[in-house]
């Protein structure tokens, strides 16, 4: 039995050798091999170039007005006049609400007459004292009365001012919560006012990024309310304490709001830009990952023939379809972006199109066709 199996195994190996020899000697196989080796592999390439590159840290934050106040009454009095509308822009010092102050105005007129009389007595006594016709103590008494009257006048004016609610700064008022004829009481909210010329954006950042959180670092913020707009600003300040529970720190940035689109309380997505630099970049499609190693197919010229060679590279961060190359390439070189699976080291290639701005494969095919190149 063992002898029969050995004979069959020997015959089968002999048969396969005959078939393999016939195929190799076949003219069809020879011509096919020649054709495959003589036709360059069509590829799309990109130029290694330098771009402005930054590391981005993403976070969520909420907007606050540069200044914001809830305007309330400090006295119990009847509202007699309202001088603003909902959402109106006001200037510092504008009188927004007036309350009944008839009693205080009467006291002001009475006290003013006392001041005038005290002043006349002082003016009358001064020349008499110079001639020795009046005592110095009499003048002192009249001057004391004048000062007392002026102090009472300040108190009256203070009570009158408390019956007026004025804008503490330039800004926009919110909704009106009171009407003419209503009784305002201490703590009654009349409206709100926000200085929205500049918006404060507070967001939380992990403590590991503390060394990069410096005043003046640029940020970009977006919102679902304005999906097509990007609002730019910079870090203004960093909190003095790290939260011991979350291990994060609050950062405050300032955003210019000249367009007046931003409102307090709006949720913003923040992209913190750190470590700005000029970096070599290539499209993501050009980088071939093999475990922890990365490489690209580099276009080189050898003996007037365009071939590719595998070049190990060290990469940095990725951003919007681009990869930072820290080592392994120089500016101006070309790398394969499409066709990486069809080439081998030293294989001849034909460049069909050059990728300039992260174009799609369809756009590269159209570019290739317009240039008369066909894969």
ZISUL-V724449 format. One record per residue. RES is the residue in one letter. OMEGA is omega in whole degrees, -180 to 180 (none if undefined). BURIAL is 1 if it has 24 or more other C-alpha atoms within 12 Angstrom, else 0. Layout:
BEGIN
res:RES omega:OMEGA burial:BURIAL
res:RES omega:OMEGA burial:BURIAL
END
This chain:
BEGIN
res:X omega:179 burial:0
res:X omega:179 burial:0
res:X omega:-180 burial:0
res:X omega:179 burial:0
res:X omega:180 burial:0
res:X omega:179 burial:0
res:X omega:-180 burial:0
res:X omega:-180 burial:0
res:X omega:180 burial:0
res:X omega:180 burial:0
res:X omega:-179 burial:0
res:X omega:179 burial:0
res:X omega:178 burial:0
res:X omega:-180 burial:0
res:X omega:180 burial:0
res:X omega:177 burial:0
res:X omega:178 burial:0
res:X omega:-179 burial:0
res:X omega:-178 burial:0
res:X omega:178 burial:0
res:X omega:179 burial:0
res:X omega:-179 burial:0
res:X omega:-179 burial:0
res:X omega:-179 burial:0
res:X omega:-178 burial:0
res:X omega:177 burial:0
res:X omega:-179 burial:0
res:X omega:179 burial:0
res:X omega:-180 burial:0
res:X omega:-180 burial:0
res:X omega:179 burial:0
res:X omega:180 burial:0
res:X omega:179 burial:0
res:X omega:-178 burial:0
res:X omega:-180 burial:0
res:X omega:-178 burial:0
res:X omega:-176 burial:0
res:X omega:-179 burial:0
res:X omega:178 burial:0
res:X omega:178 burial:1
res:X omega:179 burial:1
res:X omega:-180 burial:1
res:X omega:170 burial:1
res:X omega:-175 burial:1
res:X omega:174 burial:1
res:X omega:-179 burial:1
res:X omega:175 burial:1
res:X omega:-176 burial:1
res:X omega:178 burial:1
res:X omega:177 burial:0
res:X omega:172 burial:0
res:X omega:-173 burial:0
res:X omega:177 burial:1
res:X omega:171 burial:1
res:X omega:-177 burial:1
res:X omega:174 burial:1
res:X omega:-176 burial:1
res:X omega:180 burial:0
res:X omega:176 burial:1
res:X omega:-180 burial:1
res:X omega:-179 burial:1
res:X omega:-177 burial:1
res:X omega:171 burial:1
res:X omega:175 burial:1
res:X omega:179 burial:1
res:X omega:172 burial:1
res:X omega:178 burial:1
res:X omega:-176 burial:1
res:X omega:168 burial:1
res:X omega:-178 burial:1
res:X omega:-179 burial:1
res:X omega:176 burial:1
res:X omega:177 burial:1
res:X omega:-180 burial:0
res:X omega:173 burial:1
res:X omega:-175 burial:0
res:X omega:-179 burial:1
res:X omega:179 burial:1
res:X omega:-178 burial:1
res:X omega:-178 burial:0
res:X omega:176 burial:1
res:X omega:-171 burial:1
res:X omega:179 burial:1
res:X omega:176 burial:1
res:X omega:179 burial:0
res:X omega:176 burial:0
res:X omega:-178 burial:0
res:X omega:175 burial:0
res:X omega:-176 burial:1
res:X omega:-180 burial:1
res:X omega:179 burial:0
res:X omega:179 burial:0
res:X omega:178 burial:0
res:X omega:178 burial:0
res:X omega:-177 burial:0
res:X omega:-178 burial:1
res:X omega:175 burial:1
res:X omega:178 burial:1
res:X omega:-176 burial:1
res:X omega:-179 burial:1
res:X omega:-178 burial:1
res:X omega:-179 burial:0
res:X omega:-180 burial:0
res:X omega:178 burial:1
res:X omega:177 burial:0
res:X omega:177 burial:0
res:X omega:178 burial:0
res:X omega:179 burial:1
res:X omega:179 burial:0
res:X omega:-178 burial:0
res:X omega:179 burial:1
res:X omega:178 burial:1
res:X omega:177 burial:0
res:X omega:178 burial:1
res:X omega:-179 burial:1
res:X omega:180 burial:0
res:X omega:179 burial:0
res:X omega:179 burial:1
res:X omega:179 burial:1
res:X omega:179 burial:0
res:X omega:178 burial:1
res:X omega:-180 burial:1
res:X omega:-180 burial:0
res:X omega:-176 burial:0
res:X omega:-176 burial:1
res:X omega:178 burial:0
res:X omega:178 burial:0
res:X omega:179 burial:0
res:X omega:179 burial:0
res:X omega:179 burial:0
res:X omega:-180 burial:0
res:X omega:-178 burial:0
res:X omega:179 burial:0
res:X omega:-178 burial:0
res:X omega:179 burial:0
res:X omega:-180 burial:0
res:X omega:178 burial:0
res:X omega:177 burial:0
res:X omega:179 burial:1
res:X omega:179 burial:0
res:X omega:-179 burial:0
res:X omega:177 burial:1
res:X omega:177 burial:1
res:X omega:177 burial:0
res:X omega:179 burial:1
res:X omega:180 burial:1
res:X omega:178 burial:0
res:X omega:180 burial:0
res:X omega:178 burial:1
res:X omega:178 burial:1
res:X omega:177 burial:0
res:X omega:178 burial:0
res:X omega:177 burial:1
res:X omega:179 burial:0
res:X omega:179 burial:0
res:X omega:179 burial:1
res:X omega:178 burial:1
res:X omega:178 burial:0
res:X omega:177 burial:1
res:X omega:180 burial:1
res:X omega:179 burial:1
res:X omega:177 burial:1
res:X omega:172 burial:1
res:X omega:176 burial:1
res:X omega:-176 burial:1
res:X omega:178 burial:1
res:X omega:-179 burial:1
res:X omega:178 burial:1
res:X omega:176 burial:1
res:X omega:179 burial:1
res:X omega:180 burial:1
res:X omega:180 burial:1
res:X omega:180 burial:1
res:X omega:-179 burial:1
res:X omega:179 burial:0
res:X omega:-177 burial:1
res:X omega:-178 burial:1
res:X omega:-178 burial:1
res:X omega:176 burial:1
res:X omega:-179 burial:0
res:X omega:178 burial:0
res:X omega:-179 burial:0
res:X omega:178 burial:1
res:X omega:179 burial:1
res:X omega:179 burial:0
res:X omega:-178 burial:0
res:X omega:178 burial:0
res:X omega:-180 burial:1
res:X omega:178 burial:1
res:X omega:178 burial:1
res:X omega:174 burial:1
res:X omega:175 burial:1
res:X omega:-178 burial:1
res:X omega:170 burial:1
res:X omega:-175 burial:1
res:X omega:177 burial:1
res:X omega:174 burial:1
res:X omega:-179 burial:1
res:X omega:175 burial:1
res:X omega:180 burial:1
res:X omega:180 burial:1
res:X omega:178 burial:1
res:X omega:-175 burial:1
res:X omega:-178 burial:1
res:X omega:177 burial:1
res:X omega:-175 burial:0
res:X omega:-178 burial:0
res:X omega:-180 burial:0
res:X omega:-175 burial:1
res:X omega:-176 burial:0
res:X omega:-179 burial:0
res:X omega:-177 burial:1
res:X omega:-178 burial:1
res:X omega:177 burial:0
res:X omega:-180 burial:0
res:X omega:178 burial:0
res:X omega:-175 burial:1
res:X omega:174 burial:1
res:X omega:171 burial:1
res:X omega:-178 burial:1
res:X omega:177 burial:1
res:X omega:-180 burial:1
res:X omega:177 burial:1
res:X omega:179 burial:0
res:X omega:179 burial:0
res:X omega:-172 burial:0
res:X omega:-177 burial:0
res:X omega:-177 burial:0
res:X omega:174 burial:0
res:X omega:-179 burial:0
res:X omega:-175 burial:1
res:X omega:179 burial:1
res:X omega:-180 burial:1
res:X omega:179 burial:1
res:X omega:179 burial:1
res:X omega:-178 burial:1
res:X omega:179 burial:0
res:X omega:-179 burial:1
res:X omega:-177 burial:0
res:X omega:-177 burial:0
res:X omega:173 burial:0
res:X omega:178 burial:0
res:X omega:-176 burial:0
res:X omega:180 burial:0
res:X omega:-178 burial:0
res:X omega:-176 burial:0
res:X omega:179 burial:0
res:X omega:-179 burial:0
res:X omega:-179 burial:1
res:X omega:179 burial:1
res:X omega:179 burial:1
res:X omega:177 burial:1
res:X omega:177 burial:1
res:X omega:177 burial:1
res:X omega:175 burial:1
res:X omega:-177 burial:1
res:X omega:180 burial:1
res:X omega:180 burial:0
res:X omega:180 burial:0
res:X omega:177 burial:0
res:X omega:-174 burial:0
res:X omega:-180 burial:1
res:X omega:176 burial:1
res:X omega:180 burial:1
res:X omega:-178 burial:0
res:X omega:178 burial:1
res:X omega:-177 burial:1
res:X omega:171 burial:1
res:X omega:-173 burial:1
res:X omega:171 burial:1
res:X omega:-179 burial:1
res:X omega:-178 burial:1
res:X omega:179 burial:1
res:X omega:178 burial:1
res:X omega:177 burial:0
res:X omega:-176 burial:0
res:X omega:171 burial:0
res:X omega:-173 burial:0
res:X omega:171 burial:1
res:X omega:-178 burial:1
res:X omega:173 burial:1
res:X omega:176 burial:1
res:X omega:-179 burial:1
res:X omega:-177 burial:1
res:X omega:-176 burial:1
res:X omega:-174 burial:1
res:X omega:179 burial:1
res:X omega:-179 burial:1
res:X omega:177 burial:0
res:X omega:-173 burial:0
res:X omega:178 burial:0
res:X omega:-179 burial:0
res:X omega:179 burial:0
res:X omega:-180 burial:1
res:X omega:176 burial:1
res:X omega:171 burial:1
res:X omega:-177 burial:1
res:X omega:177 burial:1
res:X omega:178 burial:1
res:X omega:177 burial:1
res:X omega:177 burial:0
res:X omega:180 burial:0
res:X omega:178 burial:0
res:X omega:179 burial:0
res:X omega:178 burial:0
res:X omega:-179 burial:1
res:X omega:179 burial:1
res:X omega:172 burial:1
res:X omega:-180 burial:1
res:X omega:-177 burial:1
res:X omega:176 burial:1
res:X omega:-179 burial:1
res:X omega:172 burial:1
res:X omega:-175 burial:1
res:X omega:176 burial:1
res:X omega:-177 burial:0
res:X omega:177 burial:0
res:X omega:-180 burial:0
res:X omega:173 burial:1
res:X omega:177 burial:0
res:X omega:-180 burial:0
res:X omega:178 burial:1
res:X omega:177 burial:1
res:X omega:177 burial:1
res:X omega:-179 burial:1
res:X omega:-178 burial:1
res:X omega:176 burial:0
res:X omega:-179 burial:1
res:X omega:174 burial:1
res:X omega:-178 burial:0
res:X omega:177 burial:0
res:X omega:178 burial:0
res:X omega:180 burial:1
res:X omega:179 burial:1
res:X omega:-180 burial:1
res:X omega:177 burial:1
res:X omega:178 burial:1
res:X omega:-175 burial:1
res:X omega:-177 burial:1
res:X omega:-178 burial:1
res:X omega:-175 burial:0
res:X omega:-175 burial:0
res:X omega:177 burial:1
res:X omega:-180 burial:0
res:X omega:179 burial:0
res:X omega:-178 burial:0
res:X omega:177 burial:1
res:X omega:-178 burial:1
res:X omega:176 burial:1
res:X omega:-178 burial:1
res:X omega:-177 burial:1
res:X omega:-180 burial:1
res:X omega:-180 burial:1
res:X omega:-180 burial:1
res:X omega:-176 burial:1
res:X omega:-173 burial:1
res:X omega:178 burial:0
res:X omega:180 burial:1
res:X omega:176 burial:1
res:X omega:180 burial:0
res:X omega:179 burial:0
res:X omega:179 burial:0
res:X omega:177 burial:0
res:X omega:177 burial:1
res:X omega:177 burial:1
res:X omega:177 burial:0
res:X omega:180 burial:0
res:X omega:-180 burial:1
res:X omega:-179 burial:0
res:X omega:178 burial:0
res:X omega:179 burial:0
res:X omega:177 burial:0
res:X omega:177 burial:0
res:X omega:-180 burial:0
res:X omega:none burial:0
END
